[in-house]
Every structure is written in structure tokens, then in C-alpha cells.
Amino acid sequence: MRLSASPFVVQVWMPIMFILGVYLFFHGMPPEHWLIGLPLLLIPVFMCTLAEVQDQGHRIQVKRLWHSIDLAKEDVAAISQSFVEGIGVLRLRRFVPPWGRVYFVTDWSKLGVASPGSETDGTDSKSSRYSFALGMLESLVVAISGFVAARAITASVHDFRLQTSALRIGAVTLAVALCVLFAVARARRPSFANVVLFVATFIGGVALR
């Protein structure tokens, strides 16, 4: 298995879908059964903490979902492959929360070697069109996921719905505003924009129930 998908899919979309699946599976069960599912939450937490590591000469930049840090190369004790193909381990000389070390996706990272395809070979425009199409497909999947998640929850939880027309109109207005924010933010912050799109379609799915 290799994690060649974009950071948004691995760090945001897949954990949300995993948590939603666990919720729907244990919904309606006695509270003690939920204790069985708690260890499963470590999986989406781990995926959210996966990093992108970039070698910047004398320093190493570690980018995670919500922040990035710069480290001196002297702080790096070792770099190795984890038990999962495509995920490396950056061991430092100090503890790094939450796992004590940094787990990074090798397909996103560059450690002292040129990234594949960095040479210009006259195919830049084709790569650009491919990236645009891939980004649009990813956003479409996110939008459908948000709507499906809303319908699944409203179908399984009887009271999880908007009871009045005023609330439904307000929710639809908010969803439209979030879609506008998605369109504005997509070019510069695609990951944030996809989160906004997921929330927008989720709200729309609840409002249209």
C-alpha cells in the first residue's frame, strides 16, 4: 500500500469517513460497546498527524495538517522506513508529540534527492491540466461525501434534522456562502477549501432532509 493521494484526502477526508463509519456502525448499541470502538480512533488521529518533510539544506521542514516546524539537521537522529510502505519515520533527539517521532509520507517529501518529474521536459501544460482535473475530481468526491454523510446521519438519528422552515432557509444560505468561500479559497488553500466544501454540502444535506 502506498499513500500517493493528496494530503487533504489522507489527513482530512479519509479520517472523517472513517469516524463516520465507526459512528454509524456503533449507533444504537449500548454505551459499553462504544468502548470497543475507542481504540479505532487512533487510526484517524494517526492519519491526521502524518507529515510532509522537506530537506532545506541545513534545516528540515516538517509540515503537518495545521502547522509546520523547522528543525536543525543536528536534531535528526535517524530516518527509516516504517512497517507501512510509503510511510517513513523521522527520529529526533527529543520527544515530538504525539508519538515521540515524526511519521511522514514519502510521496509528499523530499529528503536530499530531487523529486520525481522536477526536470522540465515540455510537458508542464499537460501536468497542469492533469493536476487541475485531479483537483476538481477530489473536490467532487468531497462534495458528494459531505452530502452522503449528512443524509446517512439524518436517516439514522431521528431528531437530527431542522424542524422549521426558517432554520432550513438559514442553513441553505450558510451552505451557499460556504460554497462561495470554497471558490475563493480553492486556488491558494485547496485543503482548507475542501474542508469548507465538505461542511457546505453536509449542511445542505441536513437542510434538504
Stockholm file with secondary structure:
# STOCKHOLM 1.0

chainA/1-209         MRLSASPFVVQVWMPIMFILGVYLFFHGMPPEHWLIGLPLLLIPVFMCTLAEVQDQGHRIQVKRLWHSIDLAKEDVAAISQSFVEGIGVLRLRRFVPPWGRVYFVTDWSKLGVASPGSETDGTDSKSSRYSFALGMLESLVVAISGFVAARAITASVHDFRLQTSALRIGAVTLAVALCVLFAVARARRPSFANVVLFVATFIGGVALR
#=GR chainA/1-209 SS CCCCSCHHIIIIIHHHHHHHHHHHHHTTSCHHHHHHHGGGGHHHHHHHTCBEEEECSSEEEEECSSCEEEEEGGGEEEEEECSSTTEEEEEESSCCTTTSSEEEEGGGCBSSSCCTTCSCCSCHHHHHHHHHHHHHHHHHHHHHHHHHHHHHHHHHSTTCSCCSHHHHHHHHHHHHHHHHHHHHHTTTCHHHHHHHHHHHHHHHHHHTC
#=GC SS_cons         CCCCSCHHIIIIIHHHHHHHHHHHHHTTSCHHHHHHHGGGGHHHHHHHTCBEEEECSSEEEEECSSCEEEEEGGGEEEEEECSSTTEEEEEESSCCTTTSSEEEEGGGCBSSSCCTTCSCCSCHHHHHHHHHHHHHHHHHHHHHHHHHHHHHHHHHSTTCSCCSHHHHHHHHHHHHHHHHHHHHHTTTCHHHHHHHHHHHHHHHHHHTC
//
